Amino acid sequence: MANIKSQIKRNRQNAKQRLRNRVYRGEARIAVRNARTTIEEGTPESKAALLEAISALDKAAEQGVIHKNNAARRKSRLMKAFAKMEPVKVEAEPVVVEPVLEAKPARKKITLRKAAAKKVEEPKVEAVAEPKAEPKKKKAAAKKPVTKKAETKKPVTKKSETKRPAATSSPKGKKTTTKKKPTATK
């Protein structure tokens, strides 16, 4: 018996998980067993049993009860067995076909067939008109229309030149600006 708190908790969790895993593992085993027996017998229900077994194996693999490769291997074996399966031959009683006497001419039969075909037609279903949603107002309509750049450019006007300190060039080609000397306050 564990006497460390974390190990006690771990034991409780393991017990819960073991019970949960048994359900999925048991369902998978039962489904696979049923599928194998129906495939061996060659019954028509074998396809449904096979799909049920595949589903149970996928659930078990998804829950982590069995490894996904284990589930894939089992499904593969079931599919191979299903492909090799020979369906049971059902012996049916021979059907006796009685000759039909035609009392009416062929033309009348054709018209009868057309009339019968018209009766079989599906009833017309009227389409229900869905209420149309109001169209949203576009925000672009509120904005001014965009014109070409050439039309929006203003003519270039010369600004009055302001005196700036002259830039001097250094011997390495870098421009340097002259700094104004701070005025001393008395």
Biotite code that builds the C-alpha atoms (Angstrom):
import biotite.structure as struc

atoms = struc.array([
    struc.Atom([0.000, 0.000, 0.000], chain_id="A", res_id=1, res_name="MET", atom_name="CA", element="C"),
    struc.Atom([1.354, 3.375, -1.005], chain_id="A", res_id=2, res_name="ALA", atom_name="CA", element="C"),
    struc.Atom([1.832, 6.000, 1.675], chain_id="A", res_id=3, res_name="ASN", atom_name="CA", element="C"),
    struc.Atom([2.852, 8.902, -0.559], chain_id="A", res_id=4, res_name="ILE", atom_name="CA", element="C"),
    struc.Atom([0.013, 11.261, -1.532], chain_id="A", res_id=5, res_name="LYS", atom_name="CA", element="C"),
    struc.Atom([0.943, 11.450, -5.207], chain_id="A", res_id=6, res_name="SER", atom_name="CA", element="C"),
    struc.Atom([1.172, 7.664, -5.509], chain_id="A", res_id=7, res_name="GLN", atom_name="CA", element="C"),
    struc.Atom([-2.177, 7.189, -3.770], chain_id="A", res_id=8, res_name="ILE", atom_name="CA", element="C"),
    struc.Atom([-3.775, 9.572, -6.251], chain_id="A", res_id=9, res_name="LYS", atom_name="CA", element="C"),
    struc.Atom([-2.017, 7.847, -9.156], chain_id="A", res_id=10, res_name="ARG", atom_name="CA", element="C"),
    struc.Atom([-3.432, 4.467, -8.007], chain_id="A", res_id=11, res_name="ASN", atom_name="CA", element="C"),
    struc.Atom([-6.964, 5.905, -7.933], chain_id="A", res_id=12, res_name="ARG", atom_name="CA", element="C"),
    struc.Atom([-6.547, 7.339, -11.435], chain_id="A", res_id=13, res_name="GLN", atom_name="CA", element="C"),
    struc.Atom([-5.181, 4.044, -12.757], chain_id="A", res_id=14, res_name="ASN", atom_name="CA", element="C"),
    struc.Atom([-8.187, 2.166, -11.383], chain_id="A", res_id=15, res_name="ALA", atom_name="CA", element="C"),
    struc.Atom([-10.628, 4.568, -13.065], chain_id="A", res_id=16, res_name="LYS", atom_name="CA", element="C"),
    struc.Atom([-8.758, 4.417, -16.377], chain_id="A", res_id=17, res_name="GLN", atom_name="CA", element="C"),
    struc.Atom([-8.571, 0.605, -16.261], chain_id="A", res_id=18, res_name="ARG", atom_name="CA", element="C"),
    struc.Atom([-12.351, 0.362, -15.921], chain_id="A", res_id=19, res_name="LEU", atom_name="CA", element="C"),
    struc.Atom([-12.871, 2.883, -18.716], chain_id="A", res_id=20, res_name="ARG", atom_name="CA", element="C"),
    struc.Atom([-10.442, 1.034, -21.009], chain_id="A", res_id=21, res_name="ASN", atom_name="CA", element="C"),
    struc.Atom([-12.110, -2.335, -20.354], chain_id="A", res_id=22, res_name="ARG", atom_name="CA", element="C"),
    struc.Atom([-15.337, -1.031, -21.905], chain_id="A", res_id=23, res_name="VAL", atom_name="CA", element="C"),
    struc.Atom([-13.721, -0.033, -25.200], chain_id="A", res_id=24, res_name="TYR", atom_name="CA", element="C"),
    struc.Atom([-11.489, -3.111, -25.364], chain_id="A", res_id=25, res_name="ARG", atom_name="CA", element="C"),
    struc.Atom([-14.429, -5.427, -24.640], chain_id="A", res_id=26, res_name="GLY", atom_name="CA", element="C"),
    struc.Atom([-16.636, -3.797, -27.277], chain_id="A", res_id=27, res_name="GLU", atom_name="CA", element="C"),
    struc.Atom([-13.876, -4.137, -29.858], chain_id="A", res_id=28, res_name="ALA", atom_name="CA", element="C"),
    struc.Atom([-13.298, -7.818, -29.025], chain_id="A", res_id=29, res_name="ARG", atom_name="CA", element="C"),
    struc.Atom([-16.997, -8.676, -29.204], chain_id="A", res_id=30, res_name="ILE", atom_name="CA", element="C"),
    struc.Atom([-17.466, -6.798, -32.488], chain_id="A", res_id=31, res_name="ALA", atom_name="CA", element="C"),
    struc.Atom([-14.436, -8.502, -34.078], chain_id="A", res_id=32, res_name="VAL", atom_name="CA", element="C"),
    struc.Atom([-15.621, -11.920, -32.891], chain_id="A", res_id=33, res_name="ARG", atom_name="CA", element="C"),
    struc.Atom([-19.113, -11.317, -34.345], chain_id="A", res_id=34, res_name="ASN", atom_name="CA", element="C"),
    struc.Atom([-17.648, -10.130, -37.623], chain_id="A", res_id=35, res_name="ALA", atom_name="CA", element="C"),
    struc.Atom([-15.411, -13.203, -37.925], chain_id="A", res_id=36, res_name="ARG", atom_name="CA", element="C"),
    struc.Atom([-18.281, -15.610, -37.298], chain_id="A", res_id=37, res_name="THR", atom_name="CA", element="C"),
    struc.Atom([-20.564, -13.922, -39.835], chain_id="A", res_id=38, res_name="THR", atom_name="CA", element="C"),
    struc.Atom([-17.774, -13.843, -42.431], chain_id="A", res_id=39, res_name="ILE", atom_name="CA", element="C"),
    struc.Atom([-17.019, -17.543, -41.896], chain_id="A", res_id=40, res_name="GLU", atom_name="CA", element="C"),
    struc.Atom([-20.693, -18.386, -42.252], chain_id="A", res_id=41, res_name="GLU", atom_name="CA", element="C"),
    struc.Atom([-21.014, -16.159, -45.310], chain_id="A", res_id=42, res_name="GLY", atom_name="CA", element="C"),
    struc.Atom([-24.220, -14.513, -44.155], chain_id="A", res_id=43, res_name="THR", atom_name="CA", element="C"),
    struc.Atom([-25.447, -11.332, -45.825], chain_id="A", res_id=44, res_name="PRO", atom_name="CA", element="C"),
    struc.Atom([-25.194, -9.465, -42.492], chain_id="A", res_id=45, res_name="GLU", atom_name="CA", element="C"),
    struc.Atom([-21.408, -9.871, -42.558], chain_id="A", res_id=46, res_name="SER", atom_name="CA", element="C"),
    struc.Atom([-20.830, -6.449, -44.125], chain_id="A", res_id=47, res_name="LYS", atom_name="CA", element="C"),
    struc.Atom([-22.773, -4.707, -41.344], chain_id="A", res_id=48, res_name="ALA", atom_name="CA", element="C"),
    struc.Atom([-20.868, -6.715, -38.724], chain_id="A", res_id=49, res_name="ALA", atom_name="CA", element="C"),
    struc.Atom([-17.576, -5.810, -40.415], chain_id="A", res_id=50, res_name="LEU", atom_name="CA", element="C"),
    struc.Atom([-18.390, -2.089, -40.362], chain_id="A", res_id=51, res_name="LEU", atom_name="CA", element="C"),
    struc.Atom([-19.377, -2.331, -36.700], chain_id="A", res_id=52, res_name="GLU", atom_name="CA", element="C"),
    struc.Atom([-16.086, -4.053, -35.853], chain_id="A", res_id=53, res_name="ALA", atom_name="CA", element="C"),
    struc.Atom([-14.087, -1.404, -37.732], chain_id="A", res_id=54, res_name="ILE", atom_name="CA", element="C"),
    struc.Atom([-15.929, 1.328, -35.859], chain_id="A", res_id=55, res_name="SER", atom_name="CA", element="C"),
    struc.Atom([-15.279, -0.327, -32.480], chain_id="A", res_id=56, res_name="ALA", atom_name="CA", element="C"),
    struc.Atom([-11.565, -0.751, -33.278], chain_id="A", res_id=57, res_name="LEU", atom_name="CA", element="C"),
    struc.Atom([-11.311, 2.901, -34.337], chain_id="A", res_id=58, res_name="ASP", atom_name="CA", element="C"),
    struc.Atom([-12.952, 4.054, -31.100], chain_id="A", res_id=59, res_name="LYS", atom_name="CA", element="C"),
    struc.Atom([-10.591, 1.932, -29.023], chain_id="A", res_id=60, res_name="ALA", atom_name="CA", element="C"),
    struc.Atom([-7.557, 3.304, -30.866], chain_id="A", res_id=61, res_name="ALA", atom_name="CA", element="C"),
    struc.Atom([-8.851, 6.859, -30.549], chain_id="A", res_id=62, res_name="GLU", atom_name="CA", element="C"),
    struc.Atom([-9.237, 6.464, -26.782], chain_id="A", res_id=63, res_name="GLN", atom_name="CA", element="C"),
    struc.Atom([-5.721, 5.080, -26.502], chain_id="A", res_id=64, res_name="GLY", atom_name="CA", element="C"),
    struc.Atom([-6.868, 1.668, -25.293], chain_id="A", res_id=65, res_name="VAL", atom_name="CA", element="C"),
    struc.Atom([-5.065, -0.088, -28.130], chain_id="A", res_id=66, res_name="ILE", atom_name="CA", element="C"),
    struc.Atom([-2.341, 1.228, -30.396], chain_id="A", res_id=67, res_name="HIS", atom_name="CA", element="C"),
    struc.Atom([-3.448, 2.653, -33.739], chain_id="A", res_id=68, res_name="LYS", atom_name="CA", element="C"),
    struc.Atom([-1.244, 0.177, -35.638], chain_id="A", res_id=69, res_name="ASN", atom_name="CA", element="C"),
    struc.Atom([-2.830, -2.678, -33.685], chain_id="A", res_id=70, res_name="ASN", atom_name="CA", element="C"),
    struc.Atom([-6.283, -1.466, -34.747], chain_id="A", res_id=71, res_name="ALA", atom_name="CA", element="C"),
    struc.Atom([-5.118, -1.070, -38.359], chain_id="A", res_id=72, res_name="ALA", atom_name="CA", element="C"),
    struc.Atom([-3.715, -4.606, -38.402], chain_id="A", res_id=73, res_name="ARG", atom_name="CA", element="C"),
    struc.Atom([-6.941, -6.109, -37.054], chain_id="A", res_id=74, res_name="ARG", atom_name="CA", element="C"),
    struc.Atom([-9.067, -4.151, -39.535], chain_id="A", res_id=75, res_name="LYS", atom_name="CA", element="C"),
    struc.Atom([-6.832, -5.255, -42.385], chain_id="A", res_id=76, res_name="SER", atom_name="CA", element="C"),
    struc.Atom([-7.205, -8.915, -41.440], chain_id="A", res_id=77, res_name="ARG", atom_name="CA", element="C"),
    struc.Atom([-10.975, -8.565, -41.237], chain_id="A", res_id=78, res_name="LEU", atom_name="CA", element="C"),
    struc.Atom([-11.110, -6.892, -44.662], chain_id="A", res_id=79, res_name="MET", atom_name="CA", element="C"),
    struc.Atom([-8.992, -9.650, -46.227], chain_id="A", res_id=80, res_name="LYS", atom_name="CA", element="C"),
    struc.Atom([-11.272, -12.300, -44.765], chain_id="A", res_id=81, res_name="ALA", atom_name="CA", element="C"),
    struc.Atom([-14.329, -10.425, -46.024], chain_id="A", res_id=82, res_name="PHE", atom_name="CA", element="C"),
    struc.Atom([-12.828, -10.180, -49.532], chain_id="A", res_id=83, res_name="ALA", atom_name="CA", element="C"),
    struc.Atom([-12.175, -13.965, -49.606], chain_id="A", res_id=84, res_name="LYS", atom_name="CA", element="C"),
    struc.Atom([-15.645, -14.730, -48.267], chain_id="A", res_id=85, res_name="MET", atom_name="CA", element="C"),
    struc.Atom([-17.889, -16.821, -50.469], chain_id="A", res_id=86, res_name="GLU", atom_name="CA", element="C"),
    struc.Atom([-21.518, -15.928, -49.978], chain_id="A", res_id=87, res_name="PRO", atom_name="CA", element="C"),
    struc.Atom([-23.901, -18.740, -49.121], chain_id="A", res_id=88, res_name="VAL", atom_name="CA", element="C"),
    struc.Atom([-25.845, -19.893, -52.147], chain_id="A", res_id=89, res_name="LYS", atom_name="CA", element="C"),
    struc.Atom([-29.527, -19.527, -51.505], chain_id="A", res_id=90, res_name="VAL", atom_name="CA", element="C"),
    struc.Atom([-31.526, -22.168, -53.288], chain_id="A", res_id=91, res_name="GLU", atom_name="CA", element="C"),
    struc.Atom([-34.673, -20.564, -54.574], chain_id="A", res_id=92, res_name="ALA", atom_name="CA", element="C"),
    struc.Atom([-37.664, -22.433, -55.885], chain_id="A", res_id=93, res_name="GLU", atom_name="CA", element="C"),
    struc.Atom([-38.006, -22.203, -59.648], chain_id="A", res_id=94, res_name="PRO", atom_name="CA", element="C"),
    struc.Atom([-40.595, -19.650, -60.645], chain_id="A", res_id=95, res_name="VAL", atom_name="CA", element="C"),
    struc.Atom([-43.209, -20.882, -63.085], chain_id="A", res_id=96, res_name="VAL", atom_name="CA", element="C"),
    struc.Atom([-44.030, -18.249, -65.662], chain_id="A", res_id=97, res_name="VAL", atom_name="CA", element="C"),
    struc.Atom([-47.532, -18.469, -66.988], chain_id="A", res_id=98, res_name="GLU", atom_name="CA", element="C"),
    struc.Atom([-48.188, -17.295, -70.520], chain_id="A", res_id=99, res_name="PRO", atom_name="CA", element="C"),
    struc.Atom([-50.157, -14.077, -70.749], chain_id="A", res_id=100, res_name="VAL", atom_name="CA", element="C"),
    struc.Atom([-52.977, -13.956, -73.246], chain_id="A", res_id=101, res_name="LEU", atom_name="CA", element="C"),
    struc.Atom([-53.263, -10.729, -75.159], chain_id="A", res_id=102, res_name="GLU", atom_name="CA", element="C"),
    struc.Atom([-56.908, -9.956, -75.777], chain_id="A", res_id=103, res_name="ALA", atom_name="CA", element="C"),
    struc.Atom([-56.488, -6.325, -76.824], chain_id="A", res_id=104, res_name="LYS", atom_name="CA", element="C"),
    struc.Atom([-54.512, -4.955, -79.762], chain_id="A", res_id=105, res_name="PRO", atom_name="CA", element="C"),
    struc.Atom([-51.020, -3.573, -79.176], chain_id="A", res_id=106, res_name="ALA", atom_name="CA", element="C"),
    struc.Atom([-52.028, 0.068, -79.759], chain_id="A", res_id=107, res_name="ARG", atom_name="CA", element="C"),
    struc.Atom([-54.356, 0.152, -76.827], chain_id="A", res_id=108, res_name="LYS", atom_name="CA", element="C"),
    struc.Atom([-51.641, -1.266, -74.584], chain_id="A", res_id=109, res_name="LYS", atom_name="CA", element="C"),
    struc.Atom([-49.329, 1.557, -75.530], chain_id="A", res_id=110, res_name="ILE", atom_name="CA", element="C"),
    struc.Atom([-51.955, 4.136, -74.640], chain_id="A", res_id=111, res_name="THR", atom_name="CA", element="C"),
    struc.Atom([-52.586, 2.363, -71.371], chain_id="A", res_id=112, res_name="LEU", atom_name="CA", element="C"),
    struc.Atom([-48.895, 2.454, -70.584], chain_id="A", res_id=113, res_name="ARG", atom_name="CA", element="C"),
    struc.Atom([-48.746, 6.178, -71.282], chain_id="A", res_id=114, res_name="LYS", atom_name="CA", element="C"),
    struc.Atom([-51.707, 6.784, -69.022], chain_id="A", res_id=115, res_name="ALA", atom_name="CA", element="C"),
    struc.Atom([-50.136, 4.693, -66.285], chain_id="A", res_id=116, res_name="ALA", atom_name="CA", element="C"),
    struc.Atom([-46.861, 6.568, -66.682], chain_id="A", res_id=117, res_name="ALA", atom_name="CA", element="C"),
    struc.Atom([-48.656, 9.883, -66.249], chain_id="A", res_id=118, res_name="LYS", atom_name="CA", element="C"),
    struc.Atom([-50.231, 8.675, -63.022], chain_id="A", res_id=119, res_name="LYS", atom_name="CA", element="C"),
    struc.Atom([-46.836, 7.679, -61.610], chain_id="A", res_id=120, res_name="VAL", atom_name="CA", element="C"),
    struc.Atom([-45.315, 11.126, -62.122], chain_id="A", res_id=121, res_name="GLU", atom_name="CA", element="C"),
    struc.Atom([-44.167, 12.825, -58.963], chain_id="A", res_id=122, res_name="GLU", atom_name="CA", element="C"),
    struc.Atom([-46.330, 15.632, -57.630], chain_id="A", res_id=123, res_name="PRO", atom_name="CA", element="C"),
    struc.Atom([-45.051, 19.092, -58.333], chain_id="A", res_id=124, res_name="LYS", atom_name="CA", element="C"),
    struc.Atom([-43.522, 20.837, -55.379], chain_id="A", res_id=125, res_name="VAL", atom_name="CA", element="C"),
    struc.Atom([-43.927, 24.573, -55.241], chain_id="A", res_id=126, res_name="GLU", atom_name="CA", element="C"),
    struc.Atom([-40.839, 26.498, -54.305], chain_id="A", res_id=127, res_name="ALA", atom_name="CA", element="C"),
    struc.Atom([-41.265, 28.587, -51.199], chain_id="A", res_id=128, res_name="VAL", atom_name="CA", element="C"),
    struc.Atom([-40.118, 32.144, -51.743], chain_id="A", res_id=129, res_name="ALA", atom_name="CA", element="C"),
    struc.Atom([-37.516, 33.086, -49.185], chain_id="A", res_id=130, res_name="GLU", atom_name="CA", element="C"),
    struc.Atom([-37.631, 36.626, -47.818], chain_id="A", res_id=131, res_name="PRO", atom_name="CA", element="C"),
    struc.Atom([-34.826, 38.664, -49.271], chain_id="A", res_id=132, res_name="LYS", atom_name="CA", element="C"),
    struc.Atom([-32.512, 40.456, -46.899], chain_id="A", res_id=133, res_name="ALA", atom_name="CA", element="C"),
    struc.Atom([-32.146, 44.182, -47.371], chain_id="A", res_id=134, res_name="GLU", atom_name="CA", element="C"),
    struc.Atom([-28.939, 45.019, -49.204], chain_id="A", res_id=135, res_name="PRO", atom_name="CA", element="C"),
    struc.Atom([-26.333, 46.703, -47.055], chain_id="A", res_id=136, res_name="LYS", atom_name="CA", element="C"),
    struc.Atom([-25.415, 50.248, -47.910], chain_id="A", res_id=137, res_name="LYS", atom_name="CA", element="C"),
    struc.Atom([-21.918, 50.496, -49.179], chain_id="A", res_id=138, res_name="LYS", atom_name="CA", element="C"),
    struc.Atom([-19.533, 52.789, -47.380], chain_id="A", res_id=139, res_name="LYS", atom_name="CA", element="C"),
    struc.Atom([-17.735, 53.547, -50.628], chain_id="A", res_id=140, res_name="ALA", atom_name="CA", element="C"),
    struc.Atom([-20.765, 55.492, -51.865], chain_id="A", res_id=141, res_name="ALA", atom_name="CA", element="C"),
    struc.Atom([-20.334, 58.000, -49.027], chain_id="A", res_id=142, res_name="ALA", atom_name="CA", element="C"),
    struc.Atom([-16.743, 58.695, -49.998], chain_id="A", res_id=143, res_name="LYS", atom_name="CA", element="C"),
    struc.Atom([-15.807, 61.135, -52.718], chain_id="A", res_id=144, res_name="LYS", atom_name="CA", element="C"),
    struc.Atom([-15.130, 59.577, -56.078], chain_id="A", res_id=145, res_name="PRO", atom_name="CA", element="C"),
    struc.Atom([-11.490, 58.950, -56.763], chain_id="A", res_id=146, res_name="VAL", atom_name="CA", element="C"),
    struc.Atom([-10.071, 60.839, -59.726], chain_id="A", res_id=147, res_name="THR", atom_name="CA", element="C"),
    struc.Atom([-6.839, 60.479, -61.580], chain_id="A", res_id=148, res_name="LYS", atom_name="CA", element="C"),
    struc.Atom([-3.707, 61.733, -59.886], chain_id="A", res_id=149, res_name="LYS", atom_name="CA", element="C"),
    struc.Atom([-2.868, 64.088, -62.737], chain_id="A", res_id=150, res_name="ALA", atom_name="CA", element="C"),
    struc.Atom([-6.102, 66.001, -62.189], chain_id="A", res_id=151, res_name="GLU", atom_name="CA", element="C"),
    struc.Atom([-5.684, 66.294, -58.425], chain_id="A", res_id=152, res_name="THR", atom_name="CA", element="C"),
    struc.Atom([-2.147, 67.695, -58.529], chain_id="A", res_id=153, res_name="LYS", atom_name="CA", element="C"),
    struc.Atom([-1.866, 71.367, -57.785], chain_id="A", res_id=154, res_name="LYS", atom_name="CA", element="C"),
    struc.Atom([0.468, 73.551, -59.774], chain_id="A", res_id=155, res_name="PRO", atom_name="CA", element="C"),
    struc.Atom([3.871, 73.902, -58.207], chain_id="A", res_id=156, res_name="VAL", atom_name="CA", element="C"),
    struc.Atom([4.477, 77.324, -56.629], chain_id="A", res_id=157, res_name="THR", atom_name="CA", element="C"),
    struc.Atom([7.802, 78.569, -55.387], chain_id="A", res_id=158, res_name="LYS", atom_name="CA", element="C"),
    struc.Atom([7.987, 79.122, -51.690], chain_id="A", res_id=159, res_name="LYS", atom_name="CA", element="C"),
    struc.Atom([9.914, 82.022, -50.367], chain_id="A", res_id=160, res_name="SER", atom_name="CA", element="C"),
    struc.Atom([13.393, 80.904, -49.618], chain_id="A", res_id=161, res_name="GLU", atom_name="CA", element="C"),
    struc.Atom([14.360, 80.949, -46.004], chain_id="A", res_id=162, res_name="THR", atom_name="CA", element="C"),
    struc.Atom([17.939, 81.331, -45.038], chain_id="A", res_id=163, res_name="LYS", atom_name="CA", element="C"),
    struc.Atom([19.459, 78.175, -43.762], chain_id="A", res_id=164, res_name="ARG", atom_name="CA", element="C"),
    struc.Atom([22.946, 77.714, -42.511], chain_id="A", res_id=165, res_name="PRO", atom_name="CA", element="C"),
    struc.Atom([25.211, 76.663, -45.322], chain_id="A", res_id=166, res_name="ALA", atom_name="CA", element="C"),
    struc.Atom([26.126, 73.037, -45.432], chain_id="A", res_id=167, res_name="ALA", atom_name="CA", element="C"),
    struc.Atom([29.776, 72.238, -45.592], chain_id="A", res_id=168, res_name="THR", atom_name="CA", element="C"),
    struc.Atom([31.181, 69.114, -47.008], chain_id="A", res_id=169, res_name="SER", atom_name="CA", element="C"),
    struc.Atom([33.715, 67.072, -45.179], chain_id="A", res_id=170, res_name="SER", atom_name="CA", element="C"),
    struc.Atom([36.697, 65.604, -46.928], chain_id="A", res_id=171, res_name="PRO", atom_name="CA", element="C"),
    struc.Atom([35.084, 62.150, -46.981], chain_id="A", res_id=172, res_name="LYS", atom_name="CA", element="C"),
    struc.Atom([31.993, 63.402, -48.807], chain_id="A", res_id=173, res_name="GLY", atom_name="CA", element="C"),
    struc.Atom([29.672, 63.573, -45.809], chain_id="A", res_id=174, res_name="LYS", atom_name="CA", element="C"),
    struc.Atom([27.630, 66.694, -45.346], chain_id="A", res_id=175, res_name="LYS", atom_name="CA", element="C"),
    struc.Atom([27.858, 68.422, -42.031], chain_id="A", res_id=176, res_name="THR", atom_name="CA", element="C"),
    struc.Atom([25.736, 71.280, -40.822], chain_id="A", res_id=177, res_name="THR", atom_name="CA", element="C"),
    struc.Atom([26.957, 74.202, -38.812], chain_id="A", res_id=178, res_name="THR", atom_name="CA", element="C"),
    struc.Atom([25.624, 74.501, -35.337], chain_id="A", res_id=179, res_name="LYS", atom_name="CA", element="C"),
    struc.Atom([24.392, 77.751, -33.916], chain_id="A", res_id=180, res_name="LYS", atom_name="CA", element="C"),
    struc.Atom([26.218, 78.905, -30.865], chain_id="A", res_id=181, res_name="LYS", atom_name="CA", element="C"),
    struc.Atom([24.019, 79.196, -27.830], chain_id="A", res_id=182, res_name="PRO", atom_name="CA", element="C"),
    struc.Atom([23.617, 82.707, -26.550], chain_id="A", res_id=183, res_name="THR", atom_name="CA", element="C"),
    struc.Atom([24.648, 83.342, -23.018], chain_id="A", res_id=184, res_name="ALA", atom_name="CA", element="C"),
    struc.Atom([22.094, 84.887, -20.738], chain_id="A", res_id=185, res_name="THR", atom_name="CA", element="C"),
    struc.Atom([23.186, 87.372, -18.075], chain_id="A", res_id=186, res_name="LYS", atom_name="CA", element="C"),
])
